[in-house]
Amino acid sequence: MIKKTACAFVAGAVMAVSAQTAAADGHGEITVGYFLEWPMPFLAAKASGAYDEALGMKVNWVSFETGTAMSAAMASGDVQLSVSQGVPPFVVATSGGQDIQIVDVAVSYSDNDNCVVAEALEIDKDSAGELAGKKVAVPLGTAAHYGFLRQMDHFGVDLASLQIVDMAPPEGAAALSQGAVDFACGWGGGLSRMKEYGNILLTGDEKQELGILVFDVTSAPASYIAENGDVVAKFLGVTAAANAEWKANQSDEMLAVIAEQSGMDVEAARASIAGFKFPSVEEQLSSNWFGGNAAPFMKGVADVFVEAGSIDSALDSYADTVNTGPLEAVAAAGGS
């Protein structure tokens, strides 16, 4: 399914990019993609008109249901920036030849993607070697698959000794609850249900230290960034300020706006955003992210996709798919 989607939206991307640049430049406005039911601080700035004011132009917002749809919209020229696009669909698009780039880390949620070991086994990070010979549910070709591979490598567990079953997170959670597998990997609601029957091996912070990242990005066509770097920098500056405001205060007033803008009730938004981290500009430019871990992580994800047959091939390196210029401009201007 991933491959079919990639082929569909990568086709014609080169022609679309030049058309999009002309269209965006001609109207003094910009169109930005985002997700509903995904509560983030930038939504408060969206509601206040802070982006329009900073950019000096009208910002049109359009919601999407998937990151692959965002890629298609950027290829067609309908969207100039996409906020919180997942890394896997970004990797699929760039691996297929679409010339889009990452300009910031929109949100990190390492605790929302993990592997859970059945409670009865009483295995934790200090005894993880005992997983050898066990049966595991893993959604193949996903970032969770990559995270699983990296964790097993870290713990020295021989993959050949494991019985690996391809299961989506909800199926993996059900299998774990029934004792059909010894551990399972996944994200979101599936992961939450897995945790009812077992324990994680590594926390999100511990995984991040190993370079196992789970994050979304703000992305844009490379040609748009090249010709409108100042616009992108101003946009990222507003986002950074909103993130800093949320990190400092986490006020009920701001949460209420974020919830309303994301189409959620306040308590659901509170529960979701509690698992999110919004790295500062300084953190994003450090070795933990764009200064080191991000590009190798994307290469790892791409290689997993190739192995799973989800995409035909991976790039030799994903370093050129990250453009830190606008973010460095925010930092130079004293941005958060």
LUMLOLO-861095 format. One line per field, with one value per residue (C-alpha): z, y, x; residue number from 1; chain. Coordinates in steps of 0.5 Angstrom, whole numbers, always signed. Layout:
residues N
Z <- [Z | ...]
Y <- [Y | ...]
X <- [X | ...]
i <- [NUM | ...]
ch <- [A | ...]
***
This chain:
residues 336
Z <- [+0 | +2 | -5 | -9 | -5 | -6 | -14 | -14 | -11 | -13 | -21 | -24 | -17 | -21 | -26 | -20 | -16 | -21 | -22 | -14 | -13 | -18 | -15 | -8 | -10 | -14 | -9 | -2 | +2 | +4 | +5 | +11 | +12 | +19 | +23 | +27 | +33 | +34 | +40 | +39 | +41 | +34 | +34 | +39 | +35 | +29 | +33 | +35 | +28 | +30 | +23 | +19 | +23 | +23 | +15 | +13 | +9 | +9 | +12 | +9 | +14 | +11 | +15 | +13 | +15 | +13 | +12 | +5 | +3 | +6 | +1 | -5 | -3 | -3 | -10 | -13 | -11 | -6 | +0 | +2 | +9 | +12 | +20 | +24 | +18 | +20 | +19 | +15 | +10 | +9 | +8 | +3 | -1 | -1 | -3 | -9 | -11 | -9 | -7 | +0 | +6 | +13 | +17 | +24 | +29 | +30 | +36 | +39 | +42 | +44 | +49 | +44 | +40 | +44 | +45 | +51 | +54 | +58 | +65 | +67 | +64 | +69 | +64 | +64 | +61 | +66 | +63 | +56 | +54 | +56 | +50 | +46 | +43 | +44 | +40 | +38 | +34 | +30 | +25 | +19 | +15 | +20 | +25 | +30 | +27 | +26 | +34 | +35 | +31 | +34 | +41 | +40 | +37 | +44 | +48 | +44 | +42 | +36 | +31 | +28 | +35 | +35 | +32 | +29 | +27 | +23 | +27 | +27 | +34 | +36 | +33 | +37 | +44 | +43 | +42 | +48 | +52 | +50 | +51 | +44 | +44 | +49 | +47 | +42 | +39 | +37 | +38 | +40 | +43 | +41 | +45 | +51 | +51 | +51 | +57 | +61 | +60 | +61 | +61 | +57 | +56 | +55 | +56 | +51 | +54 | +54 | +47 | +44 | +48 | +43 | +37 | +37 | +35 | +34 | +31 | +26 | +22 | +19 | +12 | +5 | -2 | -3 | -8 | -4 | +2 | -3 | -6 | +1 | +7 | +10 | +10 | +13 | +18 | +21 | +21 | +25 | +29 | +31 | +32 | +37 | +41 | +42 | +44 | +49 | +52 | +53 | +56 | +61 | +63 | +60 | +62 | +62 | +57 | +52 | +53 | +51 | +45 | +43 | +44 | +40 | +34 | +34 | +35 | +41 | +48 | +53 | +57 | +51 | +49 | +56 | +55 | +48 | +49 | +56 | +52 | +47 | +47 | +43 | +43 | +43 | +37 | +40 | +42 | +35 | +32 | +37 | +36 | +39 | +33 | +26 | +28 | +29 | +30 | +25 | +18 | +20 | +24 | +17 | +13 | +18 | +17 | +10 | +10 | +14 | +9 | +3 | +7 | +8 | +1 | +2 | -2 | -8 | -6 | +0 | -1 | +0 | +6 | +8 | +10 | +4 | +6 | +12 | +11 | +18 | +14 | +17 | +24 | +24 | +22 | +28 | +33 | +30 | +32 | +39 | +38 | +43]
Y <- [+0 | +5 | +3 | +5 | +11 | +13 | +12 | +16 | +22 | +22 | +22 | +29 | +32 | +36 | +39 | +41 | +44 | +49 | +51 | +51 | +56 | +61 | +60 | +61 | +68 | +71 | +71 | +74 | +68 | +61 | +54 | +50 | +43 | +40 | +35 | +35 | +31 | +32 | +38 | +42 | +49 | +52 | +51 | +57 | +61 | +59 | +61 | +68 | +70 | +70 | +67 | +72 | +78 | +75 | +73 | +79 | +75 | +71 | +64 | +58 | +52 | +45 | +39 | +32 | +25 | +22 | +24 | +21 | +26 | +32 | +29 | +29 | +36 | +39 | +35 | +38 | +45 | +46 | +46 | +50 | +47 | +41 | +41 | +35 | +30 | +23 | +21 | +15 | +18 | +23 | +18 | +14 | +21 | +23 | +16 | +16 | +22 | +28 | +34 | +36 | +38 | +38 | +45 | +43 | +38 | +39 | +34 | +28 | +23 | +17 | +14 | +13 | +8 | +2 | -6 | -9 | -15 | -20 | -19 | -26 | -26 | -21 | -19 | -12 | -8 | -12 | -18 | -17 | -22 | -27 | -25 | -30 | -35 | -32 | -30 | -22 | -18 | -13 | -8 | -9 | -4 | +2 | +6 | +1 | -4 | +0 | +1 | -6 | -8 | -2 | -5 | -12 | -10 | -6 | -12 | -17 | -21 | -25 | -24 | -31 | -34 | -30 | -32 | -25 | -24 | -18 | -15 | -8 | -5 | -7 | -14 | -15 | -12 | -17 | -23 | -21 | -21 | -28 | -30 | -32 | -28 | -26 | -19 | -14 | -7 | -1 | +5 | +9 | +6 | -1 | +1 | +3 | -3 | -7 | -4 | -7 | -14 | -12 | -7 | -3 | -5 | +3 | +9 | +14 | +18 | +12 | +10 | +17 | +17 | +11 | +15 | +11 | +17 | +18 | +25 | +29 | +34 | +41 | +40 | +44 | +43 | +44 | +50 | +53 | +54 | +56 | +62 | +63 | +62 | +68 | +66 | +59 | +62 | +67 | +61 | +57 | +63 | +63 | +56 | +56 | +62 | +58 | +52 | +56 | +59 | +52 | +49 | +55 | +55 | +50 | +54 | +52 | +58 | +56 | +48 | +50 | +54 | +48 | +43 | +47 | +48 | +41 | +38 | +35 | +36 | +39 | +33 | +29 | +34 | +34 | +27 | +27 | +33 | +30 | +25 | +30 | +34 | +40 | +41 | +48 | +51 | +50 | +42 | +41 | +44 | +39 | +32 | +29 | +32 | +35 | +35 | +28 | +23 | +25 | +23 | +16 | +15 | +16 | +12 | +6 | +7 | +7 | +1 | -3 | -1 | -3 | -10 | -10 | -9 | -2 | +2 | +0 | +3 | +8 | +14 | +13 | +19 | +23 | +29 | +33 | +32 | +36 | +44 | +47 | +54 | +57 | +54 | +57 | +64 | +63 | +62 | +67 | +72 | +70 | +65 | +60]
X <- [+0 | +6 | +9 | +3 | +2 | +9 | +8 | +2 | +4 | +12 | +9 | +10 | +13 | +18 | +13 | +9 | +14 | +16 | +8 | +7 | +13 | +10 | +3 | +5 | +10 | +4 | -1 | +2 | -1 | +1 | -2 | +0 | -2 | -4 | -7 | -14 | -14 | -7 | -6 | +0 | +2 | +3 | -5 | -6 | -1 | -6 | -12 | -9 | -7 | +1 | +3 | -1 | +2 | +9 | +9 | +6 | +1 | -5 | -4 | -9 | -10 | -12 | -13 | -10 | -11 | -4 | +3 | +3 | -3 | +1 | +7 | +2 | -1 | +6 | +8 | +2 | +3 | -3 | +1 | +8 | +9 | +6 | +6 | +8 | +9 | +11 | +18 | +16 | +12 | +17 | +22 | +18 | +17 | +24 | +26 | +22 | +25 | +20 | +25 | +22 | +26 | +25 | +26 | +24 | +22 | +15 | +14 | +18 | +14 | +19 | +14 | +9 | +12 | +15 | +16 | +12 | +14 | +9 | +9 | +9 | +16 | +19 | +24 | +27 | +32 | +37 | +35 | +33 | +38 | +32 | +28 | +32 | +28 | +21 | +16 | +14 | +9 | +12 | +8 | +14 | +16 | +14 | +18 | +16 | +20 | +26 | +26 | +25 | +31 | +35 | +33 | +35 | +41 | +42 | +41 | +45 | +39 | +40 | +34 | +35 | +33 | +26 | +20 | +17 | +10 | +8 | +2 | -1 | -1 | -8 | -7 | -1 | -4 | -9 | -4 | +0 | -6 | -8 | -1 | +0 | +6 | +12 | +12 | +10 | +12 | +7 | +4 | -2 | -8 | -5 | +1 | -3 | -7 | +0 | +2 | -4 | -1 | +7 | +12 | +17 | +24 | +27 | +23 | +23 | +29 | +33 | +31 | +33 | +40 | +41 | +39 | +32 | +27 | +20 | +18 | +14 | +17 | +15 | +17 | +17 | +19 | +26 | +25 | +20 | +25 | +31 | +26 | +23 | +27 | +26 | +18 | +20 | +24 | +19 | +14 | +19 | +20 | +12 | +12 | +18 | +15 | +9 | +12 | +16 | +10 | +7 | +13 | +13 | +6 | +2 | -4 | -11 | -13 | -8 | -10 | -17 | -15 | -11 | -16 | -22 | -17 | -15 | -23 | -22 | -25 | -20 | -19 | -17 | -13 | -9 | -8 | -5 | -1 | +2 | +6 | +9 | +15 | +17 | +25 | +27 | +31 | +38 | +36 | +34 | +40 | +44 | +47 | +41 | +37 | +39 | +47 | +47 | +42 | +36 | +39 | +42 | +35 | +32 | +37 | +35 | +28 | +29 | +33 | +27 | +22 | +26 | +27 | +20 | +18 | +15 | +19 | +24 | +30 | +33 | +38 | +45 | +44 | +38 | +43 | +41 | +33 | +34 | +35 | +37 | +38 | +31 | +32 | +39 | +36 | +31 | +37 | +41 | +35 | +34 | +29 | +27]
i <- [1 | 2 | 3 | 4 | 5 | 6 | 7 | 8 | 9 | 10 | 11 | 12 | 13 | 14 | 15 | 16 | 17 | 18 | 19 | 20 | 21 | 22 | 23 | 24 | 25 | 26 | 27 | 28 | 29 | 30 | 31 | 32 | 33 | 34 | 35 | 36 | 37 | 38 | 39 | 40 | 41 | 42 | 43 | 44 | 45 | 46 | 47 | 48 | 49 | 50 | 51 | 52 | 53 | 54 | 55 | 56 | 57 | 58 | 59 | 60 | 61 | 62 | 63 | 64 | 65 | 66 | 67 | 68 | 69 | 70 | 71 | 72 | 73 | 74 | 75 | 76 | 77 | 78 | 79 | 80 | 81 | 82 | 83 | 84 | 85 | 86 | 87 | 88 | 89 | 90 | 91 | 92 | 93 | 94 | 95 | 96 | 97 | 98 | 99 | 100 | 101 | 102 | 103 | 104 | 105 | 106 | 107 | 108 | 109 | 110 | 111 | 112 | 113 | 114 | 115 | 116 | 117 | 118 | 119 | 120 | 121 | 122 | 123 | 124 | 125 | 126 | 127 | 128 | 129 | 130 | 131 | 132 | 133 | 134 | 135 | 136 | 137 | 138 | 139 | 140 | 141 | 142 | 143 | 144 | 145 | 146 | 147 | 148 | 149 | 150 | 151 | 152 | 153 | 154 | 155 | 156 | 157 | 158 | 159 | 160 | 161 | 162 | 163 | 164 | 165 | 166 | 167 | 168 | 169 | 170 | 171 | 172 | 173 | 174 | 175 | 176 | 177 | 178 | 179 | 180 | 181 | 182 | 183 | 184 | 185 | 186 | 187 | 188 | 189 | 190 | 191 | 192 | 193 | 194 | 195 | 196 | 197 | 198 | 199 | 200 | 201 | 202 | 203 | 204 | 205 | 206 | 207 | 208 | 209 | 210 | 211 | 212 | 213 | 214 | 215 | 216 | 217 | 218 | 219 | 220 | 221 | 222 | 223 | 224 | 225 | 226 | 227 | 228 | 229 | 230 | 231 | 232 | 233 | 234 | 235 | 236 | 237 | 238 | 239 | 240 | 241 | 242 | 243 | 244 | 245 | 246 | 247 | 248 | 249 | 250 | 251 | 252 | 253 | 254 | 255 | 256 | 257 | 258 | 259 | 260 | 261 | 262 | 263 | 264 | 265 | 266 | 267 | 268 | 269 | 270 | 271 | 272 | 273 | 274 | 275 | 276 | 277 | 278 | 279 | 280 | 281 | 282 | 283 | 284 | 285 | 286 | 287 | 288 | 289 | 290 | 291 | 292 | 293 | 294 | 295 | 296 | 297 | 298 | 299 | 300 | 301 | 302 | 303 | 304 | 305 | 306 | 307 | 308 | 309 | 310 | 311 | 312 | 313 | 314 | 315 | 316 | 317 | 318 | 319 | 320 | 321 | 322 | 323 | 324 | 325 | 326 | 327 | 328 | 329 | 330 | 331 | 332 | 333 | 334 | 335 | 336]
ch <- [A | A | A | A | A | A | A | A | A | A | A | A | A | A | A | A | A | A | A | A | A | A | A | A | A | A | A | A | A | A | A | A | A | A | A | A | A | A | A | A | A | A | A | A | A | A | A | A | A | A | A | A | A | A | A | A | A | A | A | A | A | A | A | A | A | A | A | A | A | A | A | A | A | A | A | A | A | A | A | A | A | A | A | A | A | A | A | A | A | A | A | A | A | A | A | A | A | A | A | A | A | A | A | A | A | A | A | A | A | A | A | A | A | A | A | A | A | A | A | A | A | A | A | A | A | A | A | A | A | A | A | A | A | A | A | A | A | A | A | A | A | A | A | A | A | A | A | A | A | A | A | A | A | A | A | A | A | A | A | A | A | A | A | A | A | A | A | A | A | A | A | A | A | A | A | A | A | A | A | A | A | A | A | A | A | A | A | A | A | A | A | A | A | A | A | A | A | A | A | A | A | A | A | A | A | A | A | A | A | A | A | A | A | A | A | A | A | A | A | A | A | A | A | A | A | A | A | A | A | A | A | A | A | A | A | A | A | A | A | A | A | A | A | A | A | A | A | A | A | A | A | A | A | A | A | A | A | A | A | A | A | A | A | A | A | A | A | A | A | A | A | A | A | A | A | A | A | A | A | A | A | A | A | A | A | A | A | A | A | A | A | A | A | A | A | A | A | A | A | A | A | A | A | A | A | A | A | A | A | A | A | A | A | A | A | A | A | A | A | A | A | A | A | A | A | A | A | A | A | A | A | A | A | A | A | A]
***
